[in-house]
Amino acid sequence: MKNSLGLYIILAICVFPSLAIAQDALTLQQAVDIALQNNYSIKVIRNQQRIAENDYTIGNAGYLPVVNGTLQTSNTYNGFYKQEQYRTAQTARGDSAYTVIQEFSGLNNLGLTGGINVNWTILGGALATTYKRLEELREAGRENTEITIENTVASVTNAYFNIIQQEQRRVVLEDALKISQERLRLAKNRYEVGSGSRQEYLSAQVDYNTDQSALITQEQLVANGKITLNQLLVRPADVTIVATDTMLVNTNLNIVELRSAVERQNPSLLLAQRNKNIAYLDAKLVRAQRLPLVNVFTGIIGNYQNSRASVVPNLTRSMYVNYGATATIPIFNGNNLNRQAQNARITQQNAEFQYEDLKTQVLADLQVAYVNYSNSLRLIELERQNVEVAKQNVTIALERYKTGVTTSLEVRDVQRNAVAAGSRLIDAIYNAKLGEIELMRLSSQIVQ
């Protein structure tokens, strides 16, 4: 029984050594690294970020000229057919004989035209705005990637510590089963020597079976937690996991510093701010459609013609350069531009509303997480004391039961209190850790 009681002391300080083989060991850092490498959501969002980065060019914004080359060839074939008959001589029967002459000929006309055209927008109110919008989209892609990475790290961390929590619960139930096994042994011995009742022996047997059932259920929860973590790591569900880290809680988090970090670097808020900027630029692009647009163009065109359809073949070569400018001034388009401008202003206003709403929500989530974190820290200290008291009660109750001073029901009640105290301590530590993880995620410090 000393070994089982020692498990409660281990519970009190939340250190549970792993009993599995070394090759199955998995630290939290290793789990996070595997997730960042394998997670499909991260791969997709990183590809989308690369697309936004590729789109951020002056050419895509319209600053550079557009150059096109053209080449056209044409062929004409003229065919001729000639047939002549000539009388040559009379035959012995007195009729005439004819000689037939047939001739085929054809003439081919070849035409070739090629050139290079250049078109360049030199004045347009949308160029700078379009380039700035591409920059904002690039930054939005980076923030989307950051959000996905931080959410993935938070999910992996929660799943990892959930395994530790479930393992700790399993240890508590294993300890409870050992106590029930010892109680069953004592009840059976007392019944066999006639100092105990059959009812007491059967009651101890039922309690032992109940604790076995609870342990089997808890082992299932441990297995399910490992399946969930393997899913997040994009690994087969049956890969063995032995979580080797301990559930240590940072007790020095400050709400003022966290709130400042949230307002300064929370990626969701930064993305919402980016969406505000994009909506402003979209409205500016609509207004730019009212401004004149000036394009300059130039081109070199060459022409080659070789005609043989006449008696004297005709060969022509030519080349010329064209250049000029076009100015487009919008005058009236059915009031569609006014409608688009109004919709753009409404969209911009909605982006501002969404930013403020998200900021209120994120700060509220921060406050809730901090309250849960703080209360859990207080409960940890309280439940540590309860675990120590429950451990002493178990020791006393078993000694009294051996000497016949107390009943099996009293031992069972003390045992249940010890299990409950151990479970509450595990819950308090786990909830404090979840609160810490959420605070780190909201303040964009979880990757660190």
C-alpha positions in Angstrom: 0.0 0.0 0.0 2.9 2.4 0.4 3.4 2.3 -3.4 -0.2 3.2 -4.0 -0.1 6.0 -1.5 3.0 7.3 -3.1 1.1 7.8 -6.3 -1.0 10.5 -4.6 2.1 12.4 -3.7 3.2 12.2 -7.3 -0.3 13.5 -8.3 0.1 16.4 -5.9 3.2 17.7 -7.7 1.9 16.6 -11.2 4.9 14.6 -12.2 4.0 11.2 -13.9 7.0 9.3 -15.2 6.6 7.4 -18.4 6.9 3.7 -18.3 7.0 3.1 -22.0 9.9 2.3 -24.3 12.1 5.2 -25.4 11.3 4.9 -29.1 7.7 5.8 -28.5 8.5 9.0 -26.6 7.1 12.3 -28.0 7.8 15.7 -26.6 5.5 18.7 -27.2 8.1 20.4 -29.3 8.4 17.3 -31.5 4.6 17.1 -31.9 4.4 20.7 -32.9 7.3 20.3 -35.4 5.5 17.3 -37.0 2.2 19.2 -37.2 3.8 22.2 -38.8 5.5 20.0 -41.4 2.5 17.7 -42.2 -0.7 19.7 -41.6 -2.6 20.1 -44.8 -4.3 23.3 -43.7 -0.9 24.9 -43.2 0.3 23.6 -46.6 -2.8 25.1 -48.4 -2.6 28.5 -46.6 1.2 28.7 -47.4 0.5 28.1 -51.1 -2.2 30.8 -51.0 0.4 33.1 -49.4 2.9 32.4 -52.2 0.2 33.2 -54.7 -0.4 36.6 -53.1 3.4 37.3 -53.0 3.7 36.4 -56.6 0.9 38.8 -57.5 2.7 41.7 -55.8 4.5 43.1 -58.8 4.5 46.4 -60.6 3.6 44.6 -63.8 0.5 43.2 -62.2 -0.4 46.7 -61.0 -0.2 48.0 -64.6 2.9 50.1 -64.4 4.8 48.2 -67.2 4.0 48.3 -70.9 2.3 45.5 -72.7 4.3 44.2 -75.7 2.8 41.8 -78.3 4.3 40.3 -81.4 2.1 39.3 -84.4 2.9 37.1 -87.4 0.5 36.3 -90.2 1.1 34.3 -93.3 -1.3 33.7 -96.3 -0.9 31.6 -99.4 -3.0 31.6 -102.6 -2.8 28.9 -105.2 -4.2 29.5 -108.8 -4.7 26.3 -110.8 -5.1 26.1 -114.7 -6.3 23.2 -116.9 -5.9 23.1 -120.7 -7.1 20.6 -123.2 -6.6 20.6 -127.1 -7.7 18.3 -129.9 -5.9 18.0 -133.2 -7.0 16.1 -136.4 -4.1 13.9 -137.6 -5.2 11.5 -140.4 -8.0 9.4 -141.8 -8.3 5.8 -141.0 -8.9 3.0 -143.5 -12.6 3.2 -142.9 -12.6 6.9 -143.9 -13.1 8.5 -140.4 -10.6 10.9 -138.8 -8.2 10.3 -135.9 -7.5 12.9 -133.2 -4.6 13.6 -130.9 -5.6 15.0 -127.4 -3.1 17.3 -125.6 -3.8 18.0 -121.8 -1.8 20.5 -119.7 -2.1 21.4 -115.9 -0.3 24.3 -114.3 -0.6 26.4 -111.1 0.7 29.7 -109.6 1.4 30.3 -105.9 1.0 33.7 -104.2 2.8 34.1 -100.8 2.0 36.9 -98.2 3.7 37.4 -94.8 3.0 40.1 -92.3 4.6 40.6 -88.9 5.1 43.3 -86.3 5.6 44.3 -82.6 3.1 46.5 -80.8 3.6 48.3 -77.5 0.8 49.7 -75.3 1.7 51.6 -72.1 -0.6 53.4 -69.6 1.3 56.5 -68.6 -1.5 58.2 -66.7 -4.2 56.5 -64.6 -5.4 57.1 -61.1 -5.7 53.4 -60.4 -2.0 52.4 -60.8 -0.7 53.4 -57.4 -3.9 52.2 -55.7 -3.8 48.9 -57.4 -0.2 48.4 -56.4 -0.9 49.2 -52.8 -3.9 46.9 -52.8 -1.7 44.0 -54.0 0.7 44.8 -51.1 -2.2 44.6 -48.6 -3.3 41.3 -50.1 0.2 40.0 -49.7 0.3 41.0 -46.0 -3.2 39.5 -45.5 -1.9 36.2 -46.9 1.0 36.3 -44.3 -1.5 37.0 -41.5 -3.8 34.2 -42.6 -0.8 31.9 -42.5 0.1 33.1 -39.0 -3.5 32.5 -37.9 -3.5 28.9 -39.2 -0.1 28.1 -37.7 -1.1 29.5 -34.3 -4.4 27.7 -34.3 -2.7 24.4 -35.3 -0.1 24.8 -32.5 -2.8 25.5 -30.0 -4.8 22.5 -31.1 -1.7 20.2 -30.9 -0.8 21.6 -27.5 -4.3 21.1 -26.1 -4.4 17.5 -27.5 -1.0 16.7 -26.1 -1.8 17.9 -22.6 -5.2 16.2 -22.8 -3.3 12.9 -23.2 -1.2 13.8 -20.1 -4.4 14.6 -18.2 -6.1 11.4 -19.2 -2.9 9.4 -18.3 -2.9 11.1 -14.8 -6.6 10.2 -14.4 -5.7 6.6 -15.3 -3.0 6.6 -12.6 -5.5 7.8 -10.0 -7.9 5.0 -11.0 -5.1 2.4 -11.0 -4.3 3.5 -7.4 -8.0 3.3 -6.5 -8.1 -0.2 -7.9 -5.1 -1.3 -5.8 -6.9 0.0 -2.7 -10.0 -1.9 -3.7 -8.0 -5.0 -4.3 -6.4 -4.7 -0.9 -9.8 -4.2 0.7 -11.2 -7.2 -1.2 -8.3 -9.4 0.1 -8.9 -8.3 3.6 -12.7 -8.8 3.4 -12.2 -12.3 1.9 -9.8 -13.3 4.6 -12.1 -12.1 7.3 -15.0 -13.9 5.7 -13.1 -17.2 5.4 -12.0 -17.1 9.1 -15.5 -16.2 10.2 -14.8 -12.7 11.5 -16.5 -10.9 8.6 -19.8 -11.2 6.8 -20.5 -12.5 3.3 -22.3 -9.2 2.5 -19.1 -7.3 3.3 -17.1 -9.6 1.1 -19.5 -9.3 -1.8 -19.7 -5.5 -1.4 -15.9 -5.4 -1.7 -16.1 -7.6 -4.8 -18.6 -5.2 -6.4 -16.5 -2.2 -5.6 -13.4 -3.8 -7.1 -15.3 -4.7 -10.3 -16.6 -1.1 -10.5 -13.1 0.3 -10.2 -12.0 -2.1 -12.9 -14.7 -0.9 -15.2 -13.8 2.8 -14.5 -10.2 2.0 -15.4 -11.1 0.3 -18.7 -13.2 3.3 -19.6 -10.4 5.7 -18.7 -7.9 3.6 -20.9 -10.3 4.1 -23.8 -10.2 7.9 -23.2 -6.4 7.8 -23.3 -6.5 5.9 -26.5 -9.0 8.3 -28.1 -6.8 11.2 -27.0 -3.8 9.7 -28.8 -5.9 9.1 -32.0 -6.9 12.8 -31.9 -3.3 13.9 -31.6 -2.2 11.5 -34.4 -4.9 13.0 -36.6 -3.5 16.5 -36.0 0.0 15.3 -36.8 -1.3 13.7 -40.0 -0.1 10.3 -38.9 -1.8 6.9 -38.8 -4.2 6.6 -36.0 -2.5 3.6 -34.4 1.0 5.2 -34.1 2.0 4.8 -30.5 2.4 8.0 -28.5 4.0 8.4 -25.1 3.8 12.0 -23.9 7.0 12.7 -22.0 6.5 16.4 -21.0 5.1 17.4 -17.7 2.1 19.7 -17.4 3.8 22.8 -15.9 1.8 26.0 -15.8 3.2 29.5 -16.2 1.9 31.3 -13.1 3.3 34.8 -14.1 1.0 35.9 -16.8 -0.2 39.5 -16.5 -3.5 40.7 -17.9 -2.3 44.2 -18.7 0.7 42.9 -20.7 -1.5 40.3 -22.4 -4.1 42.9 -23.5 -1.4 45.2 -24.9 0.0 42.2 -26.9 -3.4 41.3 -28.2 -4.1 44.8 -29.5 -0.6 45.0 -31.0 0.0 41.6 -32.6 -3.1 39.4 -32.6 -3.1 38.1 -36.2 -6.9 38.1 -36.4 -7.1 41.7 -35.5 -4.3 42.5 -37.9 -6.1 40.7 -40.7 -9.3 42.6 -39.9 -7.4 45.9 -40.1 -5.9 44.7 -43.4 -9.4 44.1 -44.7 -10.3 47.6 -43.7 -7.4 48.9 -45.7 -8.4 46.8 -48.7 -12.0 48.0 -48.5 -10.7 51.6 -48.5 -8.5 50.9 -51.5 -11.4 49.3 -53.3 -13.5 52.4 -52.8 -10.5 54.5 -54.1 -10.3 52.3 -57.2 -14.0 53.0 -58.0 -13.4 56.7 -57.6 -10.4 56.5 -59.9 -12.6 55.3 -62.7 -13.8 59.0 -63.0 -10.3 60.1 -63.9 -8.8 60.3 -67.4 -6.8 57.4 -68.7 -3.9 58.1 -71.1 -2.2 55.3 -73.1 0.7 55.6 -75.5 1.3 53.1 -78.2 3.8 52.3 -80.9 4.5 49.5 -83.3 6.6 48.2 -86.2 4.9 46.3 -89.0 6.6 44.5 -91.9 4.9 43.2 -95.0 6.1 40.8 -97.7 4.1 39.8 -100.8 5.3 37.6 -103.6 2.6 37.3 -106.4 3.0 35.0 -109.5 -0.6 35.2 -110.7 0.4 37.5 -113.6 2.8 37.2 -116.5 5.4 39.2 -114.6 5.9 38.1 -111.0 5.3 40.9 -108.4 7.5 41.1 -105.3 6.7 43.7 -102.6 8.4 44.4 -99.3 7.4 47.2 -96.9 7.9 48.3 -93.3 6.3 51.1 -91.3 6.2 52.4 -87.7 3.0 53.7 -86.1 2.7 55.6 -82.8 0.3 57.7 -81.0 -1.7 58.2 -77.8 -5.2 57.7 -76.6 -7.0 59.6 -73.9 -10.2 58.2 -72.3 -12.4 60.5 -70.3 -15.5 58.9 -68.6 -18.6 61.0 -69.1 -21.7 58.8 -68.5 -22.2 55.1 -68.0 -25.8 54.9 -66.8 -25.0 55.9 -63.2 -23.3 52.6 -62.7 -20.2 54.3 -61.3 -22.3 56.2 -58.7 -23.8 52.9 -57.7 -20.5 51.2 -57.4 -19.1 54.0 -55.4 -22.0 53.8 -52.9 -21.5 50.1 -52.5 -17.8 50.5 -52.0 -18.4 53.0 -49.2 -20.9 50.6 -47.6 -18.4 47.7 -47.8 -15.7 50.0 -46.3 -18.1 50.8 -43.4 -18.8 47.1 -42.9 -15.1 46.3 -42.7 -14.8 48.9 -39.9 -17.7 47.4 -38.1 -16.3 44.0 -38.4 -12.9 45.1 -37.0 -14.5 46.7 -34.0 -16.7 43.7 -33.4 -13.8 41.3 -33.6 -11.7 43.5 -31.3 -14.5 43.5 -28.7 -14.8 39.7 -29.0 -11.1 39.0 -28.8 -10.7 41.2 -25.7 -13.7 39.5 -24.1 -12.2 36.0 -24.9 -8.9 37.2 -23.4 -10.7 38.3 -20.2 -12.6 35.0 -19.9 -9.5 33.0 -20.5 -7.6 35.0 -17.9 -10.4 34.6 -15.3 -10.4 30.8 -15.9 -6.6 30.7 -15.7 -6.5 32.7 -12.4 -9.2 30.7 -10.8 -7.6 27.4 -11.8 -4.3 28.6 -10.2 -6.2 29.2 -7.0 -7.9 25.8 -7.2 -4.5 24.1 -7.7 -3.2 25.2 -4.3 -6.5 24.2 -2.7 -6.6 20.8 -4.3 -3.0 20.0 -3.5 -3.9 20.3 0.2 -7.0 18.2 -0.3 -4.9 15.5 -2.0 -2.5 15.4 0.9 -5.4 15.2 3.4 -7.1 12.5 1.3 -3.9 10.5 1.2 -3.6 10.5 5.0 -7.2 9.5 5.4 -6.7 6.5 3.1 -3.8 5.4 5.2 -5.7 5.8 8.5 -8.9 4.1 7.1 -7.0 1.1 5.9 -5.2 0.6 9.1 -8.5 0.9 11.1 -10.1 -1.6 8.7 -7.3 -4.1 9.2 -7.9 -3.9 13.0 -11.7 -4.1 12.6 -12.3 -0.6 14.0 -13.9 0.8 10.9 -16.3 -0.7 8.3 -15.7 -1.4 4.6 -18.3 1.3 3.7 -16.2 3.9 5.6 -13.1 2.8 3.7 -14.9 3.0 0.4 -16.1 6.5 1.3 -12.5 7.6 2.1 -11.3 6.0 -1.1 -13.9 7.9 -3.2 -12.9 11.2 -1.6 -9.2 10.5 -2.4 -10.1 9.7 -6.1 -12.3 12.8 -6.3 -9.5 15.0 -4.8 -7.0 13.6 -7.2 -9.3 14.2 -10.2 -10.1 17.8 -9.1 -6.4 18.5 -8.9 -5.8 17.2 -12.4 -8.7 19.2 -13.7 -7.4 22.4 -12.0 -4.0 22.0 -13.5 -5.3 21.0 -16.9 -7.8 24.0 -17.0 -5.0 26.3 -15.9 -2.9 25.0 -18.8 -5.7 25.4 -21.2 -6.2 29.0 -20.0 -2.4 29.6 -20.5 -2.5 28.2 -24.0 -5.5 30.3 -25.0 -3.9 33.4 -23.5 -0.7 32.7 -25.5 -2.7 32.1 -28.7 -4.8 35.3 -28.3 -1.6 37.4 -27.7 0.2 35.7 -30.6 2.9 34.3 -28.3 2.1 30.6 -28.6 4.6 29.8 -31.4 7.3 31.3 -29.2 
